[in-house]
Amino acid sequence: MKNILVPLGTSTNSISHLQYAIDLAESFGAKLFVVQTYNVYTKAGTMVNVDAILARESKAYLDDLISKVDTKGVDYIVKSLKGDLIDTLELVSKAADIDLILIEPRTNSIKEEVFLGKTSGKIIKQTQIPALIVPEATVFKPIHNILMAVKSAIIKKEGVLSPLKHVKDHFKATVDLLLVKTHYYNEGDFDLSDELKNLISNTIFSENPTTYQGVLEHYREHNPDMLCVVRRKRGFFSKLWEKNEILKKDFSSTIPVLVLSELK
């Protein structure tokens, strides 16, 4: 884990989120890229240079956040970037060879019933960048036990398990694999590759309508420090494919959630 991307909004949790990112980067010896994106919608005849104002205010906001955290000697870059959120994050990820993007559940939303706001949801939904959703006010601590939940363990893409492997190896964590048989089960979905077999310590089978319900059934028994799920249109975040925002009644987590790219 060499390069970590942290896009920040204007939530009251931004300082806590940035501190978690710094602590994680320090643990891995990684470089941190702290960014905020902004877009400009101009009208004909506008005299004020809105672009320059927004860029200046965004950079000042990020610098102020940095001044309020303990950077612990971590190597970091702060950038205010103009452009579409998803396109900009993907460009930065490719240019900086990003290994992981850290996401606040709510970058701007103040609605208490919301777990994943529209901006954070859009990042999860519309990118394939490995992501770590860090619950609000979470304090960094080593990861000892990871619960990985999938409804299909078929892996066709190379390198998709790398973020999980990095976390497991770095913290010497155990990985329990929860295979959830849903209505969409196909023969061979539970056949494990050698790569996945080498990562896991224990395999649990469950039969539930959704992967999330399978997690709820086994969560307390395994008491994980991190939940690992996979992007899939009919996967763990099925609600997310209908809209970007996720309510706490549909999903909530008090531990970091590692979201891998699609396995297929």
DOMIMI-941265 format. One line per 8 residues: number of its first residue (from 0); their letters; for each residue x, y, z of N, C-alpha, C. Coordinates in steps of 0.05 Angstrom, whole numbers, plus 5000, padded with zeros to 4 digits. Example, Ala and Ser with C-alpha at 12.3 -4.5 7.8 and 13.67 -1.06 7.14 Angstrom:
2
0 = as = 5264 4886 5156 5246 4910 5156 5264 4934 5156  5257 4955 5142 5273 4979 5143 5258 5001 5157 .
REM end
This chain:
264
0 = mknilvpl = 5017 4976 5000 5000 5000 5000 5018 5025 5000  5022 5037 4976 5041 5059 4974 5028 5086 4971  5005 5087 4958 4992 5113 4953 4962 5112 4961  4954 5130 4978 4926 5131 4988 4914 5158 4980  4890 5157 4969 4876 5181 4960 4853 5188 4980  4852 5213 4988 4831 5222 5007 4816 5246 4996  4793 5241 4983 4777 5264 4975 4760 5274 4999  4760 5300 5003 4747 5311 5026 4724 5330 5018 .
8 = gtstnsis = 4702 5329 5033 4680 5347 5029 4681 5369 5050  4657 5377 5058 4656 5399 5079 4641 5389 5104  4641 5363 5109 4627 5353 5132 4641 5360 5158  4627 5357 5180 4639 5362 5206 4658 5340 5214  4657 5318 5199 4674 5294 5204 4701 5296 5189  4705 5316 5173 4729 5317 5156 4755 5315 5171  4757 5329 5194 4782 5328 5209 4787 5300 5220  4767 5287 5231 4770 5260 5240 4778 5241 5218 .
16 = hlqyaidl = 4765 5244 5195 4770 5227 5171 4799 5231 5162  4808 5256 5161 4835 5262 5152 4855 5250 5171  4850 5252 5197 4868 5240 5217 4870 5210 5214  4847 5197 5209 4848 5168 5204 4865 5162 5180  4862 5177 5159 4877 5173 5134 4907 5176 5139  4914 5196 5155 4943 5200 5162 4953 5177 5178  4938 5168 5198 4947 5146 5215 4950 5120 5199  4931 5116 5180 4933 5092 5163 4958 5094 5145 .
24 = aesfgakl = 4962 5118 5133 4985 5122 5116 5012 5118 5131  5012 5128 5156 5036 5125 5172 5042 5095 5178  5021 5080 5183 5024 5052 5189 5036 5037 5165  5027 5044 5141 5037 5031 5117 5062 5043 5105  5069 5067 5115 5091 5082 5103 5083 5092 5075  5057 5099 5072 5047 5107 5046 5046 5137 5043  5044 5146 5018 5041 5174 5012 5011 5180 5010  5004 5204 5020 4976 5212 5021 4970 5234 5001 .
32 = fvvqtynv = 4949 5231 4986 4940 5252 4967 4913 5262 4977  4913 5287 4987 4889 5299 4999 4877 5318 4978  4853 5313 4969 4842 5329 4947 4813 5338 4953  4805 5359 4940 4777 5368 4939 4772 5376 4911  4749 5367 4900 4742 5374 4873 4720 5396 4874  4720 5412 4853 4699 5432 4851 4693 5436 4821  4669 5445 4815 4661 5449 4788 4650 5477 4785  4651 5489 4762 4641 5516 4757 4620 5516 4736 .
40 = ytkagtmv = 4597 5526 4742 4575 5529 4723 4571 5559 4718  4581 5569 4696 4580 5598 4690 4556 5605 4673  4548 5630 4675 4528 5642 4658 4540 5663 4640  4528 5666 4617 4539 5685 4597 4538 5713 4610  4560 5728 4607 4562 5755 4617 4572 5757 4645  4578 5734 4658 4589 5735 4685 4616 5749 4686  4618 5769 4703 4643 5784 4704 4663 5774 4725  4653 5762 4746 4670 5753 4768 4684 5727 4760 .
48 = nvdailar = 4709 5725 4767 4725 5701 4761 4718 5680 4783  4695 5667 4779 4686 5647 4799 4706 5624 4802  4717 5616 4779 4736 5594 4779 4759 5599 4799  4772 5622 4797 4795 5628 4814 4787 5630 4843  4763 5641 4848 4753 5643 4876 4749 5616 4888  4735 5598 4874 4730 5571 4884 4756 5556 4889  4775 5558 4870 4800 5544 4873 4815 5554 4898  4815 5580 4902 4829 5592 4926 4815 5583 4952 .
56 = eskayldd = 4789 5584 4952 4774 5577 4976 4777 5547 4983  4777 5531 4962 4780 5502 4966 4807 5495 4977  4828 5507 4966 4855 5502 4975 4859 5512 5004  4847 5535 5010 4849 5546 5037 4835 5528 5057  4813 5517 5049 4798 5498 5066 4815 5473 5072  4827 5462 5052 4844 5438 5056 4868 5445 5074  4881 5467 5069 4904 5475 5085 4896 5479 5114  4872 5489 5119 4862 5493 5146 4858 5466 5160 .
64 = liskvdtk = 4847 5447 5145 4843 5420 5156 4870 5407 5164  4889 5410 5146 4915 5398 5151 4928 5410 5176  4923 5436 5181 4934 5450 5204 4922 5440 5230  4899 5426 5229 4885 5417 5253 4890 5388 5260  4906 5374 5244 4912 5346 5250 4941 5342 5255  4948 5319 5266 4976 5311 5270 4985 5296 5246  5002 5308 5229 5011 5295 5204 5031 5273 5208  5043 5272 5232 5061 5250 5240 5084 5244 5220 .
72 = gvdyivks = 5092 5264 5205 5114 5261 5187 5106 5247 5161  5080 5242 5157 5071 5229 5132 5076 5247 5108  5085 5235 5086 5089 5250 5061 5061 5254 5048  5053 5279 5045 5027 5284 5033 5027 5307 5013  5008 5306 4995 5004 5327 4975 4975 5337 4978  4971 5363 4978 4944 5375 4980 4937 5388 4953  4915 5381 4941 4907 5392 4916 4877 5399 4915  4871 5423 4904 4844 5430 4897 4841 5427 4867 .
80 = lkgdlidt = 4822 5411 4858 4820 5403 4830 4793 5410 4818  4794 5423 4795 4770 5430 4781 4762 5408 4762  4736 5401 4763 4727 5381 4744 4705 5363 4756  4695 5346 4739 4675 5326 4748 4687 5308 4769  4672 5302 4790 4682 5286 4813 4694 5260 4804  4679 5244 4790 4688 5217 4783 4711 5217 4763  4708 5233 4742 4730 5235 4723 4756 5245 4736  4754 5264 4753 4777 5275 4766 4791 5255 4784 .
88 = lelvskaa = 4775 5241 4800 4786 5221 4818 4799 5198 4803  4787 5190 4781 4799 5169 4764 4825 5178 4752  4826 5203 4743 4851 5213 4731 4873 5214 4752  4866 5224 4776 4886 5225 4797 4895 5197 4805  4877 5178 4806 4883 5151 4813 4903 5138 4794  4899 5144 4768 4917 5133 4748 4944 5147 4749  4944 5173 4751 4968 5189 4750 4986 5183 4775  4973 5179 4798 4988 5176 4823 4991 5146 4831 .
96 = didlilie = 4980 5129 4814 4981 5100 4819 4969 5093 4847  4945 5103 4851 4931 5100 4877 4924 5071 4883  4930 5062 4907 4923 5035 4916 4896 5034 4930  4888 5056 4943 4864 5056 4959 4853 5085 4961  4827 5087 4960 4814 5113 4964 4798 5111 4990  4802 5131 5008 4788 5131 5034 4763 5149 5031  4740 5138 5040 4715 5152 5036 4701 5158 5062  4692 5182 5065 4674 5189 5087 4646 5180 5079 .
104 = prtnsike = 4630 5169 5098 4603 5162 5092 4587 5186 5082  4591 5209 5094 4575 5232 5086 4594 5256 5083  4600 5264 5059 4619 5286 5055 4605 5313 5059  4580 5314 5052 4565 5340 5055 4539 5337 5069  4526 5313 5068 4499 5310 5079 4499 5313 5109  4478 5326 5118 4475 5330 5147 4451 5314 5158  4439 5298 5140 4415 5282 5147 4424 5258 5164  4415 5256 5188 4424 5235 5206 4416 5207 5197 .
112 = evflgkts = 4394 5206 5181 4385 5179 5172 4401 5168 5150  4420 5184 5140 4437 5175 5117 4463 5162 5126  4469 5138 5116 4496 5126 5121 4516 5135 5100  4508 5130 5075 4526 5137 5052 4512 5159 5036  4524 5183 5036 4512 5205 5022 4516 5203 4992  4504 5221 4977 4504 5220 4948 4532 5221 4936  4549 5238 4947 4576 5240 4936 4592 5215 4941  4592 5205 4965 4606 5180 4972 4595 5157 4957 .
120 = gkiikqtq = 4568 5156 4955 4555 5134 4940 4563 5134 4911  4566 5158 4900 4573 5160 4871 4601 5149 4867  4619 5154 4886 4647 5144 4883 4647 5114 4883  4632 5102 4902 4630 5073 4903 4617 5062 4878  4596 5074 4869 4580 5064 4847 4594 5067 4820  4607 5089 4815 4616 5096 4789 4646 5092 4784  4661 5083 4804 4689 5078 4800 4695 5049 4807  4719 5040 4798 4728 5013 4806 4753 5016 4824 .
128 = ipalivpe = 4757 5039 4835 4780 5044 4853 4775 5029 4879  4793 5012 4889 4789 5000 4915 4785 5021 4936  4764 5018 4952 4756 5039 4971 4754 5028 5000  4759 5046 5018 4754 5040 5047 4735 5061 5058  4711 5052 5065 4691 5070 5077 4697 5071 5107  4703 5094 5117 4711 5097 5146 4688 5110 5161  4674 5096 5178 4652 5108 5193 4660 5134 5208  4641 5151 5212 4647 5177 5224 4659 5174 5252 .
136 = atvfkpih = 4678 5190 5258 4692 5191 5284 4708 5166 5291  4714 5150 5270 4729 5125 5275 4758 5132 5281  4769 5121 5302 4797 5124 5309 4813 5101 5298  4835 5106 5285 4851 5085 5272 4861 5065 5293  4859 5039 5286 4871 5018 5303 4878 4995 5284  4897 4978 5293 4905 4956 5276 4881 4937 5270  4882 4924 5247 4861 4906 5239 4870 4877 5246  4855 4864 5263 4862 4836 5271 4844 4815 5258 .
144 = nilmavks = 4819 4822 5252 4801 4803 5241 4784 4815 5219  4784 4803 5195 4769 4814 5173 4747 4794 5165  4723 4803 5161 4701 4786 5151 4696 4794 5122  4701 4776 5103 4696 4780 5075 4671 4766 5067  4652 4781 5056 4626 4770 5049 4620 4772 5020  4614 4750 5007 4608 4749 4978 4586 4729 4972  4572 4733 4950 4553 4713 4941 4564 4696 4919  4587 4705 4908 4602 4689 4888 4631 4694 4891 .
152 = aiikkegv = 4647 4673 4893 4676 4675 4897 4691 4673 4871  4678 4673 4848 4691 4670 4822 4707 4695 4817  4733 4692 4812 4751 4714 4806 4762 4712 4778  4756 4732 4762 4766 4732 4734 4786 4755 4729  4785 4776 4746 4802 4799 4743 4828 4795 4759  4850 4803 4748 4876 4801 4762 4880 4824 4781  4889 4818 4805 4897 4838 4824 4875 4849 4841  4850 4839 4838 4828 4851 4853 4829 4846 4883 .
160 = lsplkhvk = 4844 4825 4890 4846 4818 4919 4870 4832 4932  4885 4847 4916 4910 4859 4927 4905 4877 4951  4885 4895 4952 4881 4911 4976 4876 4894 5001  4860 4873 4998 4855 4855 5020 4881 4842 5029  4896 4833 5010 4922 4819 5017 4941 4839 5031  4942 4864 5021 4959 4884 5034 4952 4888 5063  4926 4890 5069 4916 4895 5096 4922 4870 5113  4916 4847 5103 4920 4822 5118 4949 4818 5125 .
168 = dhfkatvd = 4967 4821 5105 4995 4817 5110 5007 4838 5129  4999 4863 5125 5010 4885 5141 5004 4882 5171  4978 4875 5176 4969 4873 5204 4970 4844 5214  4978 4825 5197 4978 4797 5204 4950 4789 5214  4930 4798 5199 4902 4793 5206 4892 4766 5196  4871 4756 5208 4857 4733 5198 4834 4742 5180  4828 4726 5160 4806 4732 5142 4786 4709 5142  4761 4715 5151 4740 4695 5150 4723 4701 5125 .
176 = lllvkthy = 4718 4680 5109 4703 4684 5085 4674 4674 5089  4655 4692 5085 4627 4685 5087 4615 4682 5059  4607 4658 5052 4595 4653 5026 4565 4652 5030  4551 4671 5018 4522 4674 5022 4507 4664 4997  4491 4643 5000 4475 4633 4978 4449 4648 4976  4446 4663 4955 4422 4679 4950 4406 4667 4927  4385 4681 4919 4368 4672 4897 4384 4672 4871  4406 4687 4870 4421 4689 4845 4444 4669 4844 .
184 = ynegdfdl = 4444 4650 4862 4466 4630 4863 4467 4614 4837  4492 4610 4827 4497 4593 4804 4517 4572 4812  4515 4549 4799 4534 4527 4804 4563 4537 4800  4580 4532 4819 4608 4540 4817 4614 4566 4831  4593 4580 4841 4598 4606 4854 4615 4604 4879  4615 4580 4891 4630 4577 4916 4656 4562 4912  4664 4559 4887 4691 4547 4881 4712 4568 4886  4731 4562 4904 4751 4582 4911 4777 4578 4895 .
192 = sdelknli = 4788 4601 4886 4813 4600 4872 4835 4596 4893  4859 4587 4883 4881 4583 4901 4889 4610 4915  4887 4632 4900 4894 4658 4911 4876 4665 4935  4850 4659 4932 4832 4665 4954 4836 4646 4977  4840 4620 4971 4845 4600 4992 4869 4608 5009  4889 4619 4997 4913 4627 5012 4909 4651 5030  4887 4666 5025 4882 4689 5041 4865 4684 5066  4848 4663 5064 4828 4660 5085 4836 4639 5106 .
200 = sntifsen = 4826 4643 5130 4831 4624 5152 4807 4606 5157  4783 4615 5150 4759 4601 5156 4737 4607 5136  4721 4588 5129 4699 4592 5110 4672 4586 5123  4654 4604 5120 4627 4601 5132 4606 4602 5109  4587 4584 5110 4565 4584 5090 4539 4593 5103  4524 4609 5087 4499 4620 5097 4480 4621 5073  4454 4619 5079 4434 4622 5059 4415 4644 5067  4415 4666 5052 4399 4689 5058 4390 4703 5032 .
208 = pttyqgvl = 4369 4719 5034 4360 4734 5010 4381 4753 4999  4398 4765 5017 4419 4783 5008 4445 4778 5023  4467 4787 5012 4493 4784 5025 4493 4799 5052  4481 4823 5052 4480 4839 5076 4466 4824 5099  4444 4810 5093 4430 4796 5114 4447 4772 5124  4463 4761 5106 4482 4741 5115 4503 4752 5134  4512 4776 5129 4531 4790 5146 4518 4795 5174  4494 4805 5174 4480 4810 5199 4478 4785 5216 .
216 = ehyrehnp = 4474 4762 5203 4470 4737 5217 4496 4728 5231  4519 4734 5219 4545 4724 5229 4563 4746 5241  4554 4770 5240 4571 4793 5248 4580 4791 5277  4561 4786 5295 4568 4786 5324 4586 4762 5331  4581 4740 5318 4597 4716 5324 4626 4720 5318  4632 4734 5296 4660 4738 5287 4672 4764 5296  4656 4783 5304 4665 4809 5315 4689 4820 5299  4686 4825 5273 4709 4834 5257 4717 4863 5262 .
224 = dmlcvvrr = 4742 4870 5256 4751 4897 5256 4746 4911 5230  4742 4895 5209 4738 4905 5182 4719 4887 5167  4701 4898 5151 4684 4883 5133 4695 4887 5105  4696 4865 5089 4706 4867 5062 4684 4857 5043  4676 4874 5024 4655 4867 5005 4665 4873 4977  4648 4866 4957 4656 4869 4929 4635 4886 4914  4645 4903 4896 4627 4918 4879 4614 4898 4860  4588 4899 4858 4573 4882 4839 4545 4893 4837 .
232 = krgffskl = 4534 4894 4813 4508 4907 4809 4486 4893 4825  4489 4868 4830 4470 4854 4847 4483 4843 4872  4503 4857 4881 4519 4848 4904 4511 4861 4930  4531 4865 4947 4526 4875 4974 4512 4902 4975  4520 4920 4957 4507 4946 4957 4486 4948 4935  4468 4928 4934 4447 4928 4913 4431 4953 4913  4425 4964 4937 4410 4989 4938 4424 5012 4925  4451 5010 4925 4467 5031 4914 4464 5034 4884 .
240 = wekneilk = 4457 5013 4871 4454 5014 4842 4428 5026 4834  4410 5030 4853 4385 5044 4847 4388 5074 4851  4404 5081 4871 4409 5110 4876 4435 5112 4891  4447 5136 4890 4473 5139 4903 4472 5139 4933  4450 5149 4944 4448 5152 4973 4438 5126 4987  4451 5119 5009 4442 5095 5024 4434 5104 5052  4410 5096 5060 4400 5103 5087 4410 5083 5108  4412 5091 5132 4421 5074 5154 4402 5050 5158 .
248 = kdfsstip = 4377 5053 5151 4358 5031 5155 4364 5008 5135  4377 5015 5112 4385 4995 5092 4412 4984 5097  4430 5000 5107 4457 4991 5113 4471 5011 5131  4486 5000 5151 4502 5017 5168 4525 5000 5179  4547 5012 5185 4570 4998 5196 4585 5015 5216  4594 5003 5237 4610 5017 5257 4640 5011 5253  4646 4995 5234 4674 4988 5228 4680 4995 5199  4706 4999 5192 4713 5005 5164 4704 4983 5145 .
256 = vlvlselk = 4695 4991 5121 4686 4972 5101 4704 4975 5077  4718 4953 5071 4736 4952 5047 4720 4943 5023  4719 4960 5003 4703 4953 4979 4722 4947 4956  4723 4922 4947 4740 4914 4925 4727 4920 4899  4743 4920 4878 4732 4922 4851 4717 4896 4844  4701 4897 4823 4687 4873 4816 4706 4850 4810  4699 4826 4819 4716 4803 4816 4716 4792 4787  4694 4798 4773 4691 4787 4746 4696 4808 4725 .
REM end
